[in-house]
Amino acid sequence: MLRKLILFLIDIGLTLFSGIVSLFMRFGFDFEEMGKYDESVIIYTLISSIVYILNGNYRIVWEYASPRDMLFLVRGSIISYLVNVTFFYFYRGSILPRSVGFSTFLGSLILLLLSRITWQWISNLRKGKAGEKRILIIGAGDAGIMLLEEFEKRPHLGKVVAFMDDSKRKIGRRIRGVPVFGPITETMKIVEKERIDEVIIAIPSATKEEMERILKAIDLRKIRVRTLPGIYELTDGRVRIGHLRDISIEDLLGREQVKVNLEEIGSYLKGRRVLVTGAGGSIGSELCRQIARMEPDLLILLGHGENSIYLIDEELSERFEGLKKVRVIADIGDWEIVEFAFKKYRPEIVFHAAAHKHVPLMEENPFEAIRVNTLGTRNLVKLSMKYNVKRFVLVSTDKAVNPTSIMGVSKRLAEIYVTTRKSNTIFSVVRFGNVLGSRGSVIPKFKKQIEKGGPVTVTHPDMKRFFMTIPEAVSLILQAGAYAKGGDLFVLDMGEQISIDKLARDMITLAGFVPDQDIKVVYTGIRPGEKLFEELYYPDEERVSTSHPKVFRIVSENDLDPDEVEEYMKSLEEHLRKAEVSGILEIIRRLVPQARINFTKGEEKV
């Protein structure tokens, strides 16, 4: 309240001062003539003060005012001038010369604007001096300028003292008073010269190759580096300080924005009842986020873990206010419970992402892998046909190709069952490799090991894996769903396989340490069920292009009889119920002859 009163008194004083100066400008030092209009200037000031209050001048926190807020002052001054002109036109008891009135308006407007700018400058100066953090922004584009504006509003968080850019047009010039240096390869020279405390990479559109080039120019042991997320993560196009995060391995492995045909995807999702299994998992939760943008009639979140379903439900409630959704806690291996959900909510589209995915863990629990990944999928497929689901999409894995693990075999059996169904329901499978940052994957594990000071454990120096970001994978799953015609198997383009050893060493470097000096890398040996490298295709599978460059349709000569596959699945269910390992292995040998697994070892631990 005191601050508002001070500002109000300052405004009255400046307006009165403008009126006095205007009289001097009109009459010089003829004080006798000036005295005739003293009353008019006071009236002008009183009318203006009332207008300032009604205009809302004192509801703005001027410390953080933007140019748009300054327009309130302009509006208030114009209104006060027009009200004064009207008042003196009708009130003949006092006269205000037109030149004096206009000069008072113009002078008071300029002084009011200058007062706010000065107020803002003094406030920022007062907050910014003590322990000020000096910041260098790499990227003098729109994102970098937005960040500069954010820091100018919050000087206690740091001061931007320099930009780095490769553009010759920008190097050597200034942006809002901040110099632009370059090229980016000279970053460490500027860091030392300008005594920089933190570097921020503000290029959301940067590819992984560009990020790698930028990071090579920075000594991560000497300076902290933060970055903005990829452009596909900035949903509203605005850049904020809250978006900043520490540099991570994800920035080197995948930042490209995946472009999909939203019209095609929306055509089969908008206004539909959509069921997502495994809705609380890494893939399932991202499916829910992206499907929610397509405005479904109802989103059904089905999962076995209540906490994960609760968390994604809360997130969706915050981000998508009008979204209609329901939560179903169920095990897909439980026919009765899952059928109850189908019967009650009548889904039209099903995305099946629920699965046991940890390879070594499933080696110890092979019956559970078969029960959930294979027979649980069969339950969902049969219920989809029974309740007239329009489309069904199974999320699969590269571990289903020439499997050496029971997890891979269980997913391959699911692929075979889904692709051999003949029904009015359009069934399809989408197969791809690892996704970055999924729960229980190698990247979060390495992060924890680095935080503890090491060692970082790698199974084998030659181990390689495919990687893709979760948003990218899910976008392509939705796109593939639009291409499905029935019995389709799609494979996503995963790029080149990445060395896990190099991945671990890059993560150590990004954390500001030297591999094998500050943090050791230890090789522990290949775990049961693991392969040195993954594959996306069987030898008899032919890739056929679709209209999306990263989605391929698979054509195979392996033409299995649907009824025969169904009989095998019935037998598998019976063998599983009796825990008959030999019977399960016989079915695996017939349906997945390429499998090389050790089920007996798992049996001893079941």
C-alpha positions, 0 to 999 in steps of 0.5 A: 500500500505504501508503494502505491501511495508513493507512486501516486504522489510522484505522479501528482508531483510530475503532472503538476511540475509539467503544468508549471513548466508549460506555463513558463514555456507559454509566458516566460517570466511574466509571473503576473500573467502566469498567476491567472492560470495557477488554478487551471493547472491545479484542476488539471492535476486533480482531474488527472490524479482521479483518472490515473486511479481509475485507469489502474496505474497502481495495480501494476507491479512496475518492477516487472513491467513490460512494454505492454504495461507501459501502454496503461500510462499512455492510455491514462494520460490521453484520457486525462487530457481529453477529460480536461479538455472537455471540462474546461470547454464547459466550465467557464470559471477557469481558463486553460490555454490550449498550448498549456494543456497540450504541453502539460499532457505531453510533459506529464506523459514523458515524465511518468514513463521515465519515472517507471523506467527509472523505478524498474532500473533502480529495483533491478540494480538493487537486486542484481548487484549482490552475488550476481551470476554472469551468464553467456547465451549461445544462440542470439536468435528468438529463443536467446532474446526471450531468455534475455528478457526473462533474466532482465525481469528477474535480475536476482537469477543472473545477468546476461553479459554476452551472446555467442553465435555463428552468424557473421551478420550478428557477430560484433553487434549488440542486442539490447545492449548485450554484445554478440561474440563468435564463432561458437568455437571460441566460447571458452575464450569468452568465458574466461575473458568475461568471467562467465559463471554459466553458459546457456544453450538457447537453440531449441531447433539444434540437431544432435550433431549441432549440439555435439559440435557446441559441447565440444567447444565447452570445457564442461569441467570448468563451467556449468552448462544448461540448455532449453529442451528441443523445440517439440517440447516447447508446446506454446512456443514461449521460452521461460527460465523454468524450461532450462535444465542441465545438459544431458545425454538425451541432447546428444542422442535425439533432439530432432522434431518429428513431423507427423500428419496430425490430420491423419492421426486426428481422423481416427482419434478425434471424438473416439473412445481410446483405451491405452494399456500400460498408461502409467509407463514411459510409452503409455503415459506419452501416448496419453499426452499426445492422444489428449491433444487429439480431443478424444471423446473418452481416454481410458487409462488402464494400468496395473500400478495404481501410483503411475496411473494416479500420476498420469491422471493428475498431469492430464487434469492439469494440462487438458482441462476439458479432457474426459477420462477414466482410470482402470486398475487391472492386470491384462492377464485377468480376463474378467476384470479387463472384460468388465472395462471393455463392456463398461467403456466400449473403447473404439481404439486400443493402444496396447503398451502394457508389458514386462520389459526387463530382460534379465528379470524376465529370465528369472520369471519366464512364466510371468513374461508369457502370461502378461506379454503373450497371453495378456495381449491375446486377452486384449485382442479377443476382447477387441474383436468381441466388443467391435474395437475399430483399431488395435495397435500393439507396441512391440520391441526389437528384442522380438527379432531373433530373440535370445531372451524369454522377454523377446520371445513373449513379445514375438509370440504377441506379434504373431498373434496380433498380425494373424487375426482376421476381423473387422478390427484393424490390427497392427503392430509397431516395432522399435528399439530403446527409448531414451530415459524410460524407467529402468533403462540404462541412462537413468542407471548411469546417471545414478552411478555418476551421482554416487561417484562411480563406478559406471557399469557396462556389460560389454565394451562392444554392446550397442543399442538403438535409441529414440526419444519417447515423444518421437517414438509415440508420434510415429506409433500414432502415425503408423496407426493411421496407415494400418489396414489389418494384420500390419507390422510397422518398423520405425527407423531408429538410425544407427545403433549407439555404443553403450560404452561410448554412451557411458563415457559421454555421460561422465564427460557431460557431468564434468568428469574425466572417464577412467580418471574421476569416474571408472568404467567397469565391464561386468559381462553380458547378462542372461538373455542379452545380445551384443546388438539388436536387430529390427528385421528378420531375414525374410522381412522386406521393408516397404516405404510409407508416406512417412520417411521414418515408418516402414511397413513389413512384408513377410513370406511367413504366412501362418494360419490364424486358426493354427496360431489360435490352437497353439495359444490355447495349448500355451495357456494350458501348459502355463497353467500347469507350469509345463516347461517342455510344452511351452518350449515346444510351442516356442520352437514351432512359432519362433524357431529363431529363438535361442533361449534358456528357459530351463534356468528360469524354471529353476527359479520360478 
